[in-house]
Amino acid sequence: MKDIQSQPDGRNIPINRVGIKNLKHPIRVLDKANKIQDTVATISMYVDLPHTDKGTHMSRFVELLSTFHTNISYKEFSRILSQMKHHLNAQTSHIEIDFPFFIAKKAPVTASVGMMDYRCKIVAKSSASNKVDLILEVFVPISSVCPCSKEISVYGAHNQRGEVHLRTRSNSLVWLEDMIHLVEKCASCEIYSVLKRKDEKYVTEHAYNNAKFVEDIARDIVLELKQRTDIIWFTVSVENFESIHNHSAYAYISSE
């Protein structure tokens, strides 16, 4: 049959990234407590397309991914990226794997256990010189209490949920749980899935006694990251979904 994608293109316009986006696929990720965790990822895969080619072969992305089954690990990324370039005659390749990661978390007083889900993402790319770049991302829900509100109020202070988006490059394996816990301890208080009354009392009072602006949370996370020799690059963004304003509060820090 005629291969339309392989036909020449006369418009002389290269494409930076072309491929498939938002494919659901089962994967297995490393779990510090349980060794392996099964989850379902949303995967996007791209390669470059030279100006001479009309199109890429979309089915090859899915076929290639299927050969790895669920075994998509740190060690496999170089091989996946290399095979993408080989099978699609490309100079560069790019893959994004977005997935929920679950941690069994105990309430602070009663130790009641509930499962917390955290959005995690791995972004990897291979250059024309075969240099592989890998970025690990975690999205961590937090709570914060406003120091200004606490200071000016006779009693009480406004509090809200927020989210920290942490991106890191490292020179060795970094556990997802470690990055999540690093972020959580820098918030006014952590978020839990199960809280009894004793736990609610604790988290309310703990957050009140640990009031922080988004600026405080971002800076505290950076101080923690700088103590780690395995983290070689990072960005930290903190967003508070304000409870008494019609806007969010936001802070961003990059190591560059």
NUZATOR-835595 format. One record per residue (C-alpha): residue number from 1; residue in three letters; z, x, y. Coordinates in steps of 0.1 Angstrom, whole numbers, always signed. Layout:
resi:NUM, resn:ALA, pz:Z, px:X, py:Y
...
//
This chain:
resi:1, resn:MET, pz:+0, px:+0, py:+0
resi:2, resn:LYS, pz:-7, px:+11, py:+36
resi:3, resn:ASP, pz:+23, px:+29, py:+52
resi:4, resn:ILE, pz:+23, px:+16, py:+88
resi:5, resn:GLN, pz:+54, px:+36, py:+98
resi:6, resn:SER, pz:+36, px:+69, py:+90
resi:7, resn:GLN, pz:+7, px:+61, py:+113
resi:8, resn:PRO, pz:+3, px:+83, py:+144
resi:9, resn:ASP, pz:+14, px:+70, py:+178
resi:10, resn:GLY, pz:-6, px:+78, py:+209
resi:11, resn:ARG, pz:+20, px:+69, py:+236
resi:12, resn:ASN, pz:+35, px:+104, py:+236
resi:13, resn:ILE, pz:+71, px:+91, py:+238
resi:14, resn:PRO, pz:+98, px:+106, py:+214
resi:15, resn:ILE, pz:+128, px:+85, py:+204
resi:16, resn:ASN, pz:+162, px:+100, py:+205
resi:17, resn:ARG, pz:+178, px:+77, py:+179
resi:18, resn:VAL, pz:+162, px:+52, py:+155
resi:19, resn:GLY, pz:+177, px:+37, py:+124
resi:20, resn:ILE, pz:+200, px:+10, py:+111
resi:21, resn:LYS, pz:+231, px:-5, py:+128
resi:22, resn:ASN, pz:+261, px:-25, py:+116
resi:23, resn:LEU, pz:+256, px:-23, py:+79
resi:24, resn:LYS, pz:+287, px:-34, py:+59
resi:25, resn:HIS, pz:+295, px:-10, py:+31
resi:26, resn:PRO, pz:+326, px:-3, py:+9
resi:27, resn:ILE, pz:+341, px:+31, py:+13
resi:28, resn:ARG, pz:+371, px:+51, py:+1
resi:29, resn:VAL, pz:+391, px:+71, py:+27
resi:30, resn:LEU, pz:+420, px:+95, py:+23
resi:31, resn:ASP, pz:+454, px:+80, py:+25
resi:32, resn:LYS, pz:+484, px:+103, py:+31
resi:33, resn:ALA, pz:+509, px:+81, py:+12
resi:34, resn:ASN, pz:+486, px:+68, py:-16
resi:35, resn:LYS, pz:+459, px:+94, py:-18
resi:36, resn:ILE, pz:+430, px:+70, py:-16
resi:37, resn:GLN, pz:+425, px:+37, py:+3
resi:38, resn:ASP, pz:+396, px:+13, py:-3
resi:39, resn:THR, pz:+382, px:-5, py:+27
resi:40, resn:VAL, pz:+350, px:-19, py:+41
resi:41, resn:ALA, pz:+331, px:-1, py:+68
resi:42, resn:THR, pz:+305, px:-10, py:+94
resi:43, resn:ILE, pz:+280, px:+18, py:+93
resi:44, resn:SER, pz:+252, px:+29, py:+117
resi:45, resn:MET, pz:+227, px:+56, py:+108
resi:46, resn:TYR, pz:+201, px:+72, py:+131
resi:47, resn:VAL, pz:+176, px:+101, py:+132
resi:48, resn:ASP, pz:+153, px:+113, py:+159
resi:49, resn:LEU, pz:+116, px:+103, py:+159
resi:50, resn:PRO, pz:+89, px:+126, py:+173
resi:51, resn:HIS, pz:+63, px:+113, py:+197
resi:52, resn:THR, pz:+36, px:+116, py:+171
resi:53, resn:ASP, pz:+51, px:+91, py:+146
resi:54, resn:LYS, pz:+49, px:+54, py:+149
resi:55, resn:GLY, pz:+81, px:+45, py:+131
resi:56, resn:THR, pz:+108, px:+56, py:+107
resi:57, resn:HIS, pz:+115, px:+43, py:+72
resi:58, resn:MET, pz:+145, px:+20, py:+76
resi:59, resn:SER, pz:+149, px:+13, py:+39
resi:60, resn:ARG, pz:+156, px:+50, py:+32
resi:61, resn:PHE, pz:+188, px:+49, py:+52
resi:62, resn:VAL, pz:+202, px:+22, py:+29
resi:63, resn:GLU, pz:+189, px:+39, py:-2
resi:64, resn:LEU, pz:+205, px:+72, py:+8
resi:65, resn:LEU, pz:+238, px:+55, py:+16
resi:66, resn:SER, pz:+238, px:+38, py:-18
resi:67, resn:THR, pz:+235, px:+72, py:-36
resi:68, resn:PHE, pz:+269, px:+81, py:-22
resi:69, resn:HIS, pz:+284, px:+48, py:-34
resi:70, resn:THR, pz:+319, px:+46, py:-18
resi:71, resn:ASN, pz:+325, px:+84, py:-17
resi:72, resn:ILE, pz:+321, px:+91, py:+20
resi:73, resn:SER, pz:+346, px:+118, py:+28
resi:74, resn:TYR, pz:+350, px:+146, py:+53
resi:75, resn:LYS, pz:+334, px:+169, py:+27
resi:76, resn:GLU, pz:+304, px:+146, py:+22
resi:77, resn:PHE, pz:+294, px:+143, py:+59
resi:78, resn:SER, pz:+274, px:+175, py:+60
resi:79, resn:ARG, pz:+255, px:+165, py:+29
resi:80, resn:ILE, pz:+248, px:+130, py:+41
resi:81, resn:LEU, pz:+236, px:+142, py:+75
resi:82, resn:SER, pz:+214, px:+169, py:+58
resi:83, resn:GLN, pz:+198, px:+145, py:+34
resi:84, resn:MET, pz:+191, px:+120, py:+62
resi:85, resn:LYS, pz:+171, px:+147, py:+80
resi:86, resn:HIS, pz:+154, px:+157, py:+48
resi:87, resn:HIS, pz:+144, px:+122, py:+36
resi:88, resn:LEU, pz:+133, px:+110, py:+70
resi:89, resn:ASN, pz:+116, px:+142, py:+82
resi:90, resn:ALA, pz:+139, px:+144, py:+112
resi:91, resn:GLN, pz:+154, px:+172, py:+133
resi:92, resn:THR, pz:+187, px:+155, py:+140
resi:93, resn:SER, pz:+208, px:+129, py:+123
resi:94, resn:HIS, pz:+238, px:+107, py:+134
resi:95, resn:ILE, pz:+262, px:+85, py:+115
resi:96, resn:GLU, pz:+290, px:+62, py:+127
resi:97, resn:ILE, pz:+315, px:+47, py:+102
resi:98, resn:ASP, pz:+338, px:+21, py:+117
resi:99, resn:PHE, pz:+366, px:+7, py:+94
resi:100, resn:PRO, pz:+400, px:-9, py:+92
resi:101, resn:PHE, pz:+428, px:+13, py:+79
resi:102, resn:PHE, pz:+460, px:-2, py:+66
resi:103, resn:ILE, pz:+495, px:+11, py:+68
resi:104, resn:ALA, pz:+526, px:-5, py:+52
resi:105, resn:LYS, pz:+550, px:-5, py:+81
resi:106, resn:LYS, pz:+588, px:-11, py:+80
resi:107, resn:ALA, pz:+605, px:-31, py:+107
resi:108, resn:PRO, pz:+629, px:-9, py:+127
resi:109, resn:VAL, pz:+662, px:-26, py:+117
resi:110, resn:THR, pz:+658, px:-47, py:+86
resi:111, resn:ALA, pz:+631, px:-25, py:+71
resi:112, resn:SER, pz:+610, px:-56, py:+63
resi:113, resn:VAL, pz:+576, px:-44, py:+52
resi:114, resn:GLY, pz:+543, px:-57, py:+66
resi:115, resn:MET, pz:+507, px:-44, py:+66
resi:116, resn:MET, pz:+494, px:-31, py:+99
resi:117, resn:ASP, pz:+457, px:-27, py:+103
resi:118, resn:TYR, pz:+442, px:+0, py:+127
resi:119, resn:ARG, pz:+406, px:+3, py:+137
resi:120, resn:CYS, pz:+394, px:+38, py:+129
resi:121, resn:LYS, pz:+360, px:+54, py:+134
resi:122, resn:ILE, pz:+342, px:+86, py:+123
resi:123, resn:VAL, pz:+312, px:+98, py:+143
resi:124, resn:ALA, pz:+292, px:+127, py:+129
resi:125, resn:LYS, pz:+259, px:+143, py:+139
resi:126, resn:SER, pz:+238, px:+172, py:+128
resi:127, resn:SER, pz:+217, px:+191, py:+153
resi:128, resn:ALA, pz:+183, px:+207, py:+148
resi:129, resn:SER, pz:+201, px:+240, py:+141
resi:130, resn:ASN, pz:+222, px:+222, py:+114
resi:131, resn:LYS, pz:+254, px:+224, py:+133
resi:132, resn:VAL, pz:+277, px:+195, py:+123
resi:133, resn:ASP, pz:+299, px:+178, py:+149
resi:134, resn:LEU, pz:+326, px:+154, py:+137
resi:135, resn:ILE, pz:+348, px:+132, py:+159
resi:136, resn:LEU, pz:+377, px:+111, py:+145
resi:137, resn:GLU, pz:+387, px:+80, py:+165
resi:138, resn:VAL, pz:+417, px:+57, py:+162
resi:139, resn:PHE, pz:+424, px:+25, py:+181
resi:140, resn:VAL, pz:+462, px:+19, py:+182
resi:141, resn:PRO, pz:+479, px:-13, py:+195
resi:142, resn:ILE, pz:+510, px:-6, py:+216
resi:143, resn:SER, pz:+534, px:-24, py:+239
resi:144, resn:SER, pz:+546, px:-12, py:+273
resi:145, resn:VAL, pz:+571, px:-22, py:+300
resi:146, resn:CYS, pz:+563, px:-17, py:+336
resi:147, resn:PRO, pz:+587, px:+8, py:+353
resi:148, resn:CYS, pz:+580, px:-7, py:+387
resi:149, resn:SER, pz:+588, px:-42, py:+376
resi:150, resn:LYS, pz:+620, px:-30, py:+360
resi:151, resn:GLU, pz:+630, px:-11, py:+392
resi:152, resn:ILE, pz:+625, px:-40, py:+417
resi:153, resn:SER, pz:+637, px:-69, py:+395
resi:154, resn:VAL, pz:+673, px:-80, py:+395
resi:155, resn:TYR, pz:+669, px:-86, py:+357
resi:156, resn:GLY, pz:+640, px:-83, py:+333
resi:157, resn:ALA, pz:+606, px:-66, py:+336
resi:158, resn:HIS, pz:+571, px:-76, py:+327
resi:159, resn:ASN, pz:+557, px:-62, py:+295
resi:160, resn:GLN, pz:+524, px:-64, py:+277
resi:161, resn:ARG, pz:+504, px:-53, py:+247
resi:162, resn:GLY, pz:+479, px:-25, py:+252
resi:163, resn:GLU, pz:+456, px:-3, py:+232
resi:164, resn:VAL, pz:+451, px:+35, py:+230
resi:165, resn:HIS, pz:+418, px:+49, py:+220
resi:166, resn:LEU, pz:+422, px:+85, py:+208
resi:167, resn:ARG, pz:+392, px:+107, py:+199
resi:168, resn:THR, pz:+397, px:+142, py:+184
resi:169, resn:ARG, pz:+378, px:+171, py:+171
resi:170, resn:SER, pz:+397, px:+194, py:+147
resi:171, resn:ASN, pz:+394, px:+227, py:+128
resi:172, resn:SER, pz:+409, px:+212, py:+96
resi:173, resn:LEU, pz:+417, px:+179, py:+80
resi:174, resn:VAL, pz:+436, px:+155, py:+102
resi:175, resn:TRP, pz:+453, px:+125, py:+86
resi:176, resn:LEU, pz:+447, px:+91, py:+102
resi:177, resn:GLU, pz:+483, px:+83, py:+98
resi:178, resn:ASP, pz:+494, px:+113, py:+118
resi:179, resn:MET, pz:+472, px:+104, py:+148
resi:180, resn:ILE, pz:+483, px:+68, py:+147
resi:181, resn:HIS, pz:+520, px:+78, py:+146
resi:182, resn:LEU, pz:+515, px:+103, py:+174
resi:183, resn:VAL, pz:+502, px:+76, py:+196
resi:184, resn:GLU, pz:+528, px:+50, py:+187
resi:185, resn:LYS, pz:+558, px:+72, py:+195
resi:186, resn:CYS, pz:+544, px:+77, py:+231
resi:187, resn:ALA, pz:+544, px:+40, py:+239
resi:188, resn:SER, pz:+573, px:+20, py:+253
resi:189, resn:CYS, pz:+575, px:+6, py:+217
resi:190, resn:GLU, pz:+554, px:+2, py:+186
resi:191, resn:ILE, pz:+537, px:-30, py:+174
resi:192, resn:TYR, pz:+549, px:-44, py:+140
resi:193, resn:SER, pz:+535, px:-71, py:+118
resi:194, resn:VAL, pz:+569, px:-84, py:+105
resi:195, resn:LEU, pz:+600, px:-87, py:+127
resi:196, resn:LYS, pz:+632, px:-105, py:+120
resi:197, resn:ARG, pz:+656, px:-115, py:+148
resi:198, resn:LYS, pz:+675, px:-81, py:+146
resi:199, resn:ASP, pz:+642, px:-63, py:+148
resi:200, resn:GLU, pz:+630, px:-84, py:+178
resi:201, resn:LYS, pz:+662, px:-76, py:+196
resi:202, resn:TYR, pz:+657, px:-39, py:+189
resi:203, resn:VAL, pz:+620, px:-37, py:+200
resi:204, resn:THR, pz:+627, px:-57, py:+232
resi:205, resn:GLU, pz:+656, px:-35, py:+242
resi:206, resn:HIS, pz:+639, px:-3, py:+231
resi:207, resn:ALA, pz:+608, px:-11, py:+252
resi:208, resn:TYR, pz:+629, px:-20, py:+282
resi:209, resn:ASN, pz:+648, px:+13, py:+280
resi:210, resn:ASN, pz:+615, px:+32, py:+276
resi:211, resn:ALA, pz:+594, px:+17, py:+304
resi:212, resn:LYS, pz:+561, px:+35, py:+309
resi:213, resn:PHE, pz:+530, px:+32, py:+330
resi:214, resn:VAL, pz:+496, px:+38, py:+314
resi:215, resn:GLU, pz:+496, px:+71, py:+331
resi:216, resn:ASP, pz:+529, px:+80, py:+314
resi:217, resn:ILE, pz:+516, px:+70, py:+280
resi:218, resn:ALA, pz:+484, px:+90, py:+284
resi:219, resn:ARG, pz:+502, px:+121, py:+295
resi:220, resn:ASP, pz:+528, px:+119, py:+268
resi:221, resn:ILE, pz:+500, px:+117, py:+242
resi:222, resn:VAL, pz:+483, px:+147, py:+256
resi:223, resn:LEU, pz:+516, px:+167, py:+255
resi:224, resn:GLU, pz:+519, px:+158, py:+218
resi:225, resn:LEU, pz:+483, px:+168, py:+211
resi:226, resn:LYS, pz:+487, px:+202, py:+228
resi:227, resn:GLN, pz:+514, px:+211, py:+203
resi:228, resn:ARG, pz:+490, px:+208, py:+174
resi:229, resn:THR, pz:+469, px:+239, py:+166
resi:230, resn:ASP, pz:+444, px:+218, py:+145
resi:231, resn:ILE, pz:+432, px:+197, py:+174
resi:232, resn:ILE, pz:+405, px:+216, py:+194
resi:233, resn:TRP, pz:+393, px:+187, py:+216
resi:234, resn:PHE, pz:+404, px:+152, py:+226
resi:235, resn:THR, pz:+400, px:+122, py:+248
resi:236, resn:VAL, pz:+428, px:+97, py:+254
resi:237, resn:SER, pz:+423, px:+63, py:+270
resi:238, resn:VAL, pz:+451, px:+38, py:+275
resi:239, resn:GLU, pz:+445, px:+2, py:+285
resi:240, resn:ASN, pz:+473, px:-23, py:+292
resi:241, resn:PHE, pz:+463, px:-60, py:+290
resi:242, resn:GLU, pz:+485, px:-69, py:+320
resi:243, resn:SER, pz:+507, px:-100, py:+315
resi:244, resn:ILE, pz:+511, px:-109, py:+353
resi:245, resn:HIS, pz:+478, px:-96, py:+367
resi:246, resn:ASN, pz:+442, px:-107, py:+361
resi:247, resn:HIS, pz:+431, px:-72, py:+354
resi:248, resn:SER, pz:+439, px:-44, py:+329
resi:249, resn:ALA, pz:+456, px:-11, py:+338
resi:250, resn:TYR, pz:+437, px:+19, py:+326
resi:251, resn:ALA, pz:+441, px:+57, py:+323
resi:252, resn:TYR, pz:+418, px:+83, py:+307
resi:253, resn:ILE, pz:+423, px:+120, py:+300
resi:254, resn:SER, pz:+398, px:+145, py:+285
resi:255, resn:SER, pz:+406, px:+180, py:+273
resi:256, resn:GLU, pz:+374, px:+193, py:+288
//
